[in-house]
Amino acid sequence: MNWLESLQTAIDYIEMHLLEDELITGENISNQVFSSEYNFRTVFRVITGYALGEYIRNRRLSLAGEELINTSATVLDIAVKYGYDTAESFTKAFLRFHGVSPSYVRKNRRGLKTFTRVILKIQAVGGSTLDYSVEQMKEIRLVGYKKAFPDTDYEENNQRIPAFVQQCCDADFDGICKLASEGTFTDAVLGYRYDIDGSMWYAFGVNSEIEDIPEVYSVVEIPARKWLKFYCEEPAKEGMQHLWYRIYTEVIPCSSYHITDNETLEVSYCRNGRNERYLYMPLKEDKS
């Protein structure tokens, strides 16, 4: 998927239906670019710098301000037109965005802020290197703990997922590690993000071939496939998030690789004296 082209398509769709609440839901917009809603919201935030709802709200409030100055429509009529049930709720949102009230703008004909639509362009960014390889891996059997993260807020999940991993480590790190098998990912713990029926899940554990797994643990089968493997130089949790951002803004838009939009595998070699971290992104088989 070319995310720059897809996001521009989505932004064009938003502009065409900016005042139609039933058409610019996260689900409808992501469907325009054949992506899961979670991944679309995430990539939209990474590349544009705005959450999807924030972008739509800012565009509406920017246009609403223009109408206050250029038309004689009542504040309530403008509020309803731009998706607010009452003049009061519109006034609160308007004040937060513009810094002045609708009545002030109408009386003084000034004080507005503008928020223009996003137009995506390839810029001269990057210029640094990212170490990567393409690897064909057999099926991985991840044993550990898993949790659903249905909230589509990118920033929230960037906090919640590391907190979940830390909770697993604090409660049962040694127990998880005892389940690890020799071979693929020896000395490593795994973090696997995947989608099921529109909900995002995150599993944390080890690669294990042990048959009798205690009921307290979950087993997640990761299919055999080709992966893009990136080395993460930064040690903290923000390092993996920063790497993810660089891949989507510097590598994927300008490369011939096509990755799936609903999975990532984080591998941290943190046992027996090793300290290395990698991010795996699965390649699509169909390169068309």
N, C-alpha and C positions, 0 to 999 in steps of 0.2 A: 504494500500500500504506500503511495506517495502522500505523506501526511500534509505537505504544504498544499498540494492540489485539493485534497479532500477537505481540509479546513477552510480553504477559500470557497469551495462549493457550499459548505455548511454556513459560512458567514453570509454568502449571497442569499441562501435560503432564509436565514434569520431576517435579513433586510426586507425581503419580499413579503414576509408574514409577521413583521414586528408587532403588529397590533392584534394578532390572532392567537389568543392564549392556547386554543386547542391544537394549533399546528406547530407551535414552537416549544413543545415539551422536550425534555432531554431525549426521550425515546424516539420521537419523530425526527429530531435533528440528526441523531446518530444513525438512524436508518437511512438517511440520505447519502451517507458515506460508507454504508455497510460495515459499521463498527458496533461493538457492544457499547451500551450507554456509559458504563464506568470508564472504559478506556478512552472513549471520545472526550468525556469530561476531563479526564486526567491530561491527555495530550493537549486539549484546548488550553488548559491552565498553564501547562509547561511552555507552550510556544507563544501564546498571546500575553501571558502574565495576568490574566483575569479568569476568575471562575465563570462558568457559563451563565449562571443566573445573574451574577454581578454585571457582566457585559450587557446582557439584555436590559437589565434595569437601568444602567447608565445611559444606554442609547435612548431608551424611552424618555427618561427625565431630561435629557439634552433636547430632544425634539419638543417635549412638553413646554420647556422654557421658551422656545421660539414661538410657540403658539400663543403663549401669554402676552408676548410683546406684539405679535403681528396680527392677532385676531381679537374679536370681541367676545369670544366664547367664554362662558362662565367657568370658574375654577372647578366646579363640580363636573361640568361637561368634559373638561379636559382630563380631569382625574379618571373618570369612567373610561374615556377613550384610551387612556394609557395603562389600564389594567388595575385601577384602584377602586374599591367599593365605596369609599367615602372621601369627602374633601379633607377630613382630618388625617386619614392615613396617607393621602397624597401629600399633604402639607409637610408631614413629618419626614417622608422620604425626600421630598423636594429640598427641604432645609438641610438635610444631611449631605445631599449631593452638591447643591449650589451655594450653601452657606447663607442664604437669605430665603425669606418666605415668598410664596406666590403673590401675596398681596403687595409686598415690597416691590417686586419686579413689575407688577402691573402699574403701580403708582409712579415709580421712579424710572422705569424703562431702562434699567441697568442691573448689574450684579450677577449676570448669568455666566455659567461655565459651559463649555461645549465639550462633547465627547464624540469624536468622529469614529466612523466604522473602521475596523481593522482591515488593512490590505497587506497581505503577506508577500514579502519579496526575499529572494536569496541575497544575503549580504556577505561581505568579506569578514566572516567570523571564523573562529577556529585557528587554523594554522599550526596547531599543536598536534601531537600524535596520541593515538589510542592503540594500545596493544590488543590485538584480537586474533582469533583463529576460527576456523570452521571445523566442527567436530561431529562425527556420527556417533551417537551413543545408544547403547541398548536400553531396554526398559529399566526404569529406576523404581524401586519399591521404597517409598518414603514412609517410615514409621515414627510416630511422635504424636504431636497434638495439632489440631486444626480448628479454625474459627472462621465464621462468616463475618464479612464486613460489608453489609448492604448499603451503608451510607456512601453516596457518590461524591462526597466532598473530598477533593484531592488533598488539601492541607490537613484535614482531620485524620484521614487514613495514614498520612505520613507520620502522624503522632501515635495513632492507635496500634498500628502493626508493630513498630519497634517496642512499644509497651507490652504487647502480647508476647513477643519473643523474649523480652526480659523477664516477664512473669514465668514463662516456661523454664528458663534457665535457672531462676532463683528457686523454683519449686522442685525441679527434677532433672537438672542437667546431667548428673552422673548416671541416673537411671536410663535416660535416653541414650547416652553414649555406650552403655553396656550392650545395647541392641545392635550396634553397628557391625557390619560384616566387612571382611577383608576384600580388597579389590577396588572397584570404582568408588571414589570419594573416601578412601581410608583417611582417617584423622579429620574429617570434615563434618560440619553440621550444615543442613540444607534448609532453605526457606523457599517455598514454592507458592507462587500466586497463580490462581486459575479461576475460571468462571464456570458456574453451574446454573443453568436456567436464569441467566441474567444477574445472579448474585456473585459477588467476588468473595473467594475464600483464600485463606493463607494457611499453609501447613508448615510446621517447623519440626525437624527431626533429623534422622540419619538414614542412610541407605542400608537396608537390612534384608537378609534372606532367611532370617529365622522364621520357622513356621508357627510355633506356638507363641503368639504375641499376647501379653496380658491385656485384658479387656479395657483397661484404662487408656490404652493407646489407640490411635487411629492409623489406618493404613491407606495410603494414597498411591495409586499406580500412575506413574508418569510414562507416557508412551515412548517407544524408541523412535528417534528422529535425528535430523541434523540440527545443530545449534550454532549460533554465533556466540563465541565466548570472549568476553572482555575482562581485562585485568583491572581491578580497582586499586588505585594507588593510595587513596585516602582511607585511613583506618576507621574513622567514626561512622555512625549510622548515616550522617549527612553525606559522607563520601559516596555511598551506594546511590543515594538519591541524586547527587550531583552527576555521577556517571550516567545514570538513566536519562537525565536531562540532556547531557551532551550527545548521547547516542541519538536521541530523537530530534535534536536541533542541528547537529553537525554531520552525523553519519548517514542516517536513514534517508533524509530528504535528497541527498546528493549521491547516493550509491545505487548499485543495481540489486541490492539485497531486498527481499520481500519477507518481512517477519509477520508472524501471527500477532494479533492485537489483544490476546486474552491470557497470555502466560509469561511469566518470567521465573527463572530459577537462580537463587542466590546461593553461592557455595562459599563457606568460610572455613578455611583450614586453621583451626584454633586449638588443636590438641597436639600433644607430644612435641611441643616446642615450635610448631609451625605457625606462621602468621601471614596468611595470604587470603585474598578475597577475590571472587570472580562473579560476574553477572552473565547468565546464559539467556539468550533470546531465541526461540525456535524459528527456524526458517520454513516458509511455506514451500510445499512440494511443487505447486503450480506457480511458475515464474511469469505467467502471461499477465 
